[in-house]
Amino acid sequence: MQTQNFSTRTPVKRAYAENYLLISITAFAASVILTRLFLEITGYPQVGNSVLHIAHALWGGLLLIVAIMVPLILSNRWAIALSALLSGMGVGLFIDEVGKFITQSNDYFYPPAAPLIYAIFLLLVLLFLFVRHAGKRSPRAEMYRALGDLRELIDNNLDHLELENLIARLDIAQGSDHPHIAGLSATISAYLHETEIPLVPVKPGLFKRFNRWLSQWGHCLGQDRHRWLIIACLALMSASALFTVLILLYIAISPQATFQDMAALFMTQGEIESVGSGFWFILRITLQTLVGMMAVLAVVLLVQRKDQLGIIAALAALLTSLTGVLLLTFYLNQFSAVISALLQSVILLLVLFYQRWYLEVPDENEEMAQ
């Protein structure tokens, strides 16, 4: 037997890692939003007595412990999905009380807490985008994933699509420069080809069913109507951004009490008072003006059917708003910022799906990997 005095332990991206991250990030956002909404509706009740206070950060910590233990104890694929769900919920419940952890007075309502939570969410989204496109289909990586996919065979839960994907991974693994990887993959592949494998009917998971529903909806909508839907959303977004800029500038120029009372119909007192915040006010005005102008540019380009440039301008406007404007808005009014973030996220999805369905050439290898 040939021996080696070195080992390869470089990281290998887990199969379906982006799906697990998406579950975790979605659970994180939902737990924060629903917790704050529940507390606002119920008047911020406390569980405990005159001495004890059972903060929801403790429940978050409990969920995190369970999320850690599940994949350490169980080898099933569903254990990873469960861990992703519980970890997102646990982090959301824990981080929601970040204001208490960063202030001497344990202030849950500390204004910078909301933008800090949102910034963490944006970092997680950035990680998701990186993981979604990271990782080469190398023989060693595909062997890792193939061995993981064999668990479905062991559980008698393998369908013909998963079998085809498993064989494709093994075919890539057979091109390895290491004889033991190539030999093992060839042996498993031969077994799969020569043995009658018990297969189950294809039952797409929730994520695939949602993707299929979206694709069917997109085909029913059609490219022209999809484009005009994006145009309408961007037009409203640009009008809202530029209208807010005009109100804030008018308050700065004419700070009469009468006009401030009128402005209170459209924004909170904190947003009105932010006019005197110097650098941060100028930064917000600049970013919102930029968002409004880029959204107008996107509308013009899409109306002219210059889809590639229009989509780029739309993405620039949305990403600037989601990462810049809303980060500042969360400091002033977290609930209006949450609503804006949700609405703009929906518009972003409309733009991304338009780009995927009508402007990109499908990548067969990437689709198979998903």
C-alpha positions as CSV (number, residue, x, y, z in Angstrom):
1,M,0.0,0.0,0.0
2,Q,1.4,3.4,-1.0
3,T,1.6,5.9,1.8
4,Q,1.7,9.7,1.7
5,N,3.2,12.1,4.2
6,F,0.8,14.9,3.5
7,S,-3.0,15.4,3.5
8,T,-5.3,17.8,1.7
9,R,-7.7,19.6,4.1
10,T,-8.6,22.7,2.0
11,P,-12.2,23.8,2.5
12,V,-14.9,22.2,0.2
13,K,-18.2,24.0,-0.3
14,R,-21.1,21.9,0.9
15,A,-23.7,20.8,-1.7
16,Y,-26.8,23.1,-1.5
17,A,-24.9,25.4,0.9
18,E,-26.6,28.4,-0.7
19,N,-30.1,26.9,0.0
20,Y,-29.2,26.3,3.7
21,L,-27.9,29.9,4.0
22,L,-31.0,31.3,2.4
23,I,-33.2,29.4,5.0
24,S,-31.0,30.8,7.8
25,I,-31.1,34.4,6.5
26,T,-34.8,34.3,5.9
27,A,-35.5,32.9,9.4
28,F,-33.1,35.6,10.8
29,A,-35.0,38.5,9.1
30,A,-38.5,37.0,9.9
31,S,-37.7,36.5,13.6
32,V,-36.4,40.1,14.0
33,I,-39.4,41.6,12.2
34,L,-42.0,39.5,13.8
35,T,-40.5,39.9,17.3
36,R,-40.4,43.7,17.0
37,L,-43.9,43.8,15.5
38,F,-45.3,41.5,18.3
39,L,-43.7,43.7,21.0
40,E,-45.0,46.9,19.5
41,I,-48.6,45.5,19.3
42,T,-48.6,44.1,22.8
43,G,-46.9,47.0,24.5
44,Y,-43.5,45.3,25.2
45,P,-44.6,42.8,27.9
46,Q,-42.0,41.2,30.1
47,V,-41.8,37.6,31.2
48,G,-40.6,37.3,34.8
49,N,-41.1,39.1,38.2
50,S,-39.6,41.9,40.2
51,V,-36.2,40.1,40.2
52,L,-36.1,38.0,37.0
53,H,-36.5,39.0,33.4
54,I,-36.6,36.2,30.8
55,A,-35.4,38.2,27.8
56,H,-36.1,36.7,24.3
57,A,-32.3,36.7,23.8
58,L,-32.3,33.6,26.1
59,W,-34.7,31.8,23.8
60,G,-32.5,32.7,20.9
61,G,-29.5,31.3,22.7
62,L,-31.5,28.1,23.4
63,L,-32.3,27.8,19.7
64,L,-28.7,28.3,18.8
65,I,-27.6,25.5,21.2
66,V,-30.1,23.1,19.5
67,A,-29.0,24.3,16.1
68,I,-25.4,23.4,16.9
69,M,-26.3,20.1,18.5
70,V,-28.5,18.8,15.7
71,P,-25.8,18.4,13.0
72,L,-23.3,17.2,15.5
73,I,-25.5,14.3,16.5
74,L,-27.4,13.5,13.3
75,S,-26.0,12.7,9.9
76,N,-29.3,13.1,7.9
77,R,-29.4,15.8,5.2
78,W,-32.6,17.2,6.7
79,A,-30.6,17.8,9.9
80,I,-28.6,20.5,8.1
81,A,-31.8,22.2,6.9
82,L,-33.3,22.1,10.5
83,S,-30.0,23.5,11.9
84,A,-30.2,26.3,9.3
85,L,-33.8,27.2,10.3
86,L,-33.1,27.1,14.0
87,S,-29.8,29.0,13.8
88,G,-31.5,31.8,11.8
89,M,-34.3,32.1,14.4
90,G,-31.9,31.9,17.3
91,V,-29.6,34.7,15.9
92,G,-32.6,36.8,15.1
93,L,-34.0,36.6,18.7
94,F,-30.5,37.2,20.1
95,I,-29.4,40.1,17.9
96,D,-32.8,41.8,18.4
97,E,-31.6,42.8,21.9
98,V,-28.3,44.1,20.7
99,G,-29.2,47.6,22.1
100,K,-29.0,46.1,25.7
101,F,-25.6,44.6,25.0
102,I,-23.9,47.7,23.7
103,T,-25.2,50.3,26.2
104,Q,-24.4,50.9,29.8
105,S,-28.1,51.4,30.6
106,N,-29.2,48.2,28.8
107,D,-31.3,50.3,26.4
108,Y,-33.4,48.1,24.1
109,F,-34.5,51.2,22.2
110,Y,-31.0,52.6,21.5
111,P,-31.4,54.2,18.0
112,P,-28.2,52.7,16.4
113,A,-29.3,49.2,17.3
114,A,-31.8,48.9,14.4
115,P,-29.2,49.9,11.7
116,L,-26.7,47.6,13.3
117,I,-29.1,44.7,13.0
118,Y,-29.8,45.7,9.4
119,A,-26.0,45.9,8.6
120,I,-25.6,42.4,10.0
121,F,-28.4,41.2,7.7
122,L,-26.7,42.9,4.7
123,L,-23.4,41.1,5.6
124,L,-25.2,37.8,5.6
125,V,-26.8,38.5,2.3
126,L,-23.3,39.4,0.9
127,L,-22.1,36.0,2.3
128,F,-25.0,34.3,0.5
129,L,-24.1,35.9,-2.8
130,F,-20.5,34.9,-2.4
131,V,-21.3,31.3,-1.5
132,R,-23.8,31.0,-4.3
133,H,-21.1,31.7,-6.9
134,A,-18.0,30.4,-5.1
135,G,-16.5,26.9,-5.5
136,K,-15.1,25.2,-8.6
137,R,-16.5,21.8,-9.7
138,S,-13.2,20.1,-9.0
139,P,-12.9,16.3,-8.8
140,R,-12.2,16.4,-5.0
141,A,-15.1,18.7,-4.3
142,E,-17.5,16.7,-6.4
143,M,-16.4,13.5,-4.6
144,Y,-17.2,15.1,-1.3
145,R,-20.7,16.0,-2.6
146,A,-21.3,12.6,-4.2
147,L,-20.5,10.9,-0.9
148,G,-23.0,13.2,0.8
149,D,-25.6,12.5,-1.9
150,L,-25.3,8.7,-1.2
151,R,-27.2,9.3,2.0
152,E,-30.4,9.6,-0.1
153,L,-29.7,6.2,-1.5
154,I,-29.1,4.7,2.0
155,D,-32.4,6.3,3.1
156,N,-34.3,4.8,0.1
157,N,-35.1,8.4,-0.9
158,L,-33.3,8.7,-4.2
159,D,-35.2,9.9,-7.3
160,H,-34.0,9.7,-10.9
161,L,-32.9,13.3,-11.1
162,E,-30.8,12.9,-7.9
163,L,-29.3,9.8,-9.4
164,E,-28.4,11.6,-12.6
165,N,-26.8,14.4,-10.6
166,L,-24.9,11.9,-8.4
167,I,-23.5,10.1,-11.5
168,A,-22.5,13.4,-13.0
169,R,-20.6,14.3,-9.9
170,L,-18.8,10.9,-10.0
171,D,-17.9,11.4,-13.6
172,I,-16.1,14.6,-12.7
173,A,-14.4,12.9,-9.7
174,Q,-13.0,10.2,-12.0
175,G,-10.9,12.9,-13.6
176,S,-8.9,13.4,-10.4
177,D,-5.1,13.2,-10.4
178,H,-5.3,11.1,-7.3
179,P,-5.8,7.4,-8.1
180,H,-7.7,6.6,-5.0
181,I,-10.3,9.4,-5.7
182,A,-10.6,8.4,-9.3
183,G,-10.8,4.7,-8.4
184,L,-13.4,5.1,-5.7
185,S,-15.6,7.3,-7.9
186,A,-15.3,4.7,-10.8
187,T,-16.3,1.9,-8.4
188,I,-19.3,3.7,-7.1
189,S,-20.3,4.8,-10.6
190,A,-20.1,1.3,-11.9
191,Y,-22.2,0.0,-9.0
192,L,-24.9,2.6,-9.8
193,H,-24.9,1.7,-13.5
194,E,-24.9,-2.1,-13.0
195,T,-27.2,-2.4,-10.0
196,E,-31.0,-1.9,-10.0
197,I,-31.3,1.2,-7.7
198,P,-34.6,1.6,-5.9
199,L,-35.9,5.0,-7.0
200,V,-38.8,7.1,-5.6
201,P,-41.0,9.5,-7.6
202,V,-39.6,13.0,-7.9
203,K,-40.9,15.2,-5.1
204,P,-39.4,18.7,-5.5
205,G,-38.7,20.4,-2.2
206,L,-40.3,23.7,-1.1
207,F,-37.4,25.7,-2.7
208,K,-37.7,24.0,-6.1
209,R,-41.5,24.2,-6.0
210,F,-41.3,27.9,-5.3
211,N,-38.8,28.4,-8.2
212,R,-41.1,26.4,-10.5
213,W,-44.1,28.5,-9.5
214,L,-42.2,31.7,-10.1
215,S,-41.1,30.5,-13.6
216,Q,-44.7,29.6,-14.5
217,W,-45.9,33.0,-13.2
218,G,-43.1,34.7,-15.2
219,H,-44.1,32.9,-18.4
220,C,-47.8,33.8,-17.9
221,L,-46.8,37.4,-17.2
222,G,-44.6,37.7,-20.3
223,Q,-41.6,39.9,-21.0
224,D,-43.5,43.1,-21.9
225,R,-45.8,43.1,-18.9
226,H,-42.9,42.2,-16.7
227,R,-40.9,45.1,-18.0
228,W,-43.8,47.5,-17.5
229,L,-44.3,46.2,-14.0
230,I,-40.7,47.0,-13.2
231,I,-41.0,50.4,-14.8
232,A,-44.1,51.2,-12.7
233,C,-42.3,50.1,-9.5
234,L,-39.1,52.1,-10.3
235,A,-41.2,55.2,-11.2
236,L,-42.9,55.1,-7.8
237,M,-39.6,54.5,-6.1
238,S,-37.9,57.5,-7.8
239,A,-40.9,59.7,-7.0
240,S,-40.8,58.7,-3.4
241,A,-37.1,59.3,-3.1
242,L,-37.1,62.7,-4.8
243,F,-40.2,63.8,-2.9
244,T,-38.5,63.0,0.4
245,V,-35.5,65.0,-0.7
246,L,-37.6,68.0,-1.6
247,I,-39.4,67.9,1.8
248,L,-36.1,67.6,3.7
249,L,-34.5,70.4,1.7
250,Y,-37.5,72.7,2.2
251,I,-37.4,72.1,6.0
252,A,-33.7,72.9,6.0
253,I,-34.3,76.2,4.1
254,S,-37.6,77.2,5.7
255,P,-37.8,75.6,9.2
256,Q,-41.1,77.2,10.2
257,A,-43.2,75.2,12.6
258,T,-46.2,75.3,10.3
259,F,-44.4,73.5,7.5
260,Q,-42.8,71.0,10.0
261,D,-46.3,70.1,11.1
262,M,-47.3,69.5,7.5
263,A,-44.1,67.5,6.9
264,A,-45.0,65.3,9.9
265,L,-47.8,63.8,7.8
266,F,-45.1,62.1,5.6
267,M,-42.2,61.4,8.1
268,T,-41.5,61.0,11.8
269,Q,-40.3,63.7,14.2
270,G,-36.9,62.0,14.2
271,E,-36.6,62.4,10.5
272,I,-37.6,66.0,10.6
273,E,-35.1,66.7,13.4
274,S,-32.3,64.9,11.4
275,V,-32.2,68.0,9.1
276,G,-29.8,69.6,11.6
277,S,-27.5,66.6,11.8
278,G,-24.9,68.0,9.4
279,F,-22.8,65.3,7.7
280,W,-25.4,62.6,8.0
281,F,-28.2,64.8,6.6
282,I,-26.0,65.7,3.6
283,L,-25.2,62.0,3.1
284,R,-28.8,61.0,3.2
285,I,-29.9,63.7,0.8
286,T,-27.0,62.8,-1.5
287,L,-27.8,59.0,-1.5
288,Q,-31.6,59.5,-1.9
289,T,-31.0,62.0,-4.8
290,L,-28.7,59.4,-6.4
291,V,-31.2,56.6,-6.0
292,G,-34.0,58.8,-7.4
293,M,-31.9,59.8,-10.5
294,M,-30.7,56.3,-11.2
295,A,-34.3,55.0,-10.9
296,V,-35.4,57.7,-13.4
297,L,-32.5,56.6,-15.7
298,A,-33.6,53.0,-15.5
299,V,-37.2,53.9,-16.3
300,V,-36.1,55.8,-19.4
301,L,-33.8,53.0,-20.6
302,L,-36.5,50.3,-20.1
303,V,-39.1,52.4,-21.8
304,Q,-36.7,52.6,-24.8
305,R,-36.2,48.8,-24.5
306,K,-32.6,49.1,-23.7
307,D,-33.0,46.3,-21.2
308,Q,-29.3,45.5,-20.4
309,L,-28.5,49.1,-19.5
310,G,-31.9,49.6,-17.8
311,I,-31.5,46.6,-15.6
312,I,-28.0,47.7,-14.6
313,A,-29.3,51.1,-13.6
314,A,-32.2,49.6,-11.7
315,L,-29.9,47.3,-9.8
316,A,-27.6,50.2,-8.9
317,A,-30.6,52.2,-7.6
318,L,-32.0,49.4,-5.6
319,L,-28.7,48.3,-4.1
320,T,-27.7,51.8,-3.2
321,S,-31.1,52.3,-1.5
322,L,-31.0,48.9,0.3
323,T,-27.4,49.3,1.5
324,G,-27.1,53.0,2.0
325,V,-30.4,54.9,2.4
326,L,-32.2,52.3,4.4
327,L,-29.2,51.9,6.7
328,L,-29.6,55.6,7.7
329,T,-33.4,55.4,7.8
330,F,-33.3,52.5,10.3
331,Y,-31.7,54.9,12.7
332,L,-34.6,57.3,12.4
333,N,-37.6,55.1,12.0
334,Q,-37.1,51.4,12.1
335,F,-40.7,50.4,11.2
336,S,-41.0,52.5,8.0
337,A,-37.5,51.3,7.1
338,V,-38.7,47.7,7.4
339,I,-41.6,48.3,5.1
340,S,-39.4,50.1,2.6
341,A,-36.8,47.3,2.8
342,L,-39.5,44.6,2.1
343,L,-41.0,46.5,-0.8
344,Q,-37.7,47.3,-2.4
345,S,-36.6,43.6,-1.9
346,V,-39.7,42.6,-3.9
347,I,-38.8,45.1,-6.7
348,L,-35.2,43.7,-6.6
349,L,-36.5,40.2,-7.1
350,L,-38.6,41.4,-10.0
351,V,-35.5,42.9,-11.6
352,L,-33.3,39.8,-10.9
353,F,-35.9,37.4,-12.3
354,Y,-36.3,39.6,-15.4
355,Q,-32.5,39.5,-15.9
356,R,-32.4,35.7,-15.4
357,W,-35.3,34.8,-17.6
358,Y,-34.8,37.2,-20.5
359,L,-31.2,38.5,-20.5
360,E,-28.9,35.7,-19.4
361,V,-27.9,32.6,-21.2
362,P,-28.6,29.6,-18.9
363,D,-25.6,27.9,-17.4
364,E,-26.2,24.1,-17.6
365,N,-23.5,23.3,-15.1
366,E,-24.7,25.7,-12.5
367,E,-28.3,24.5,-12.9
368,M,-27.2,20.9,-12.4
369,A,-25.2,21.9,-9.3
370,Q,-28.3,23.5,-7.8
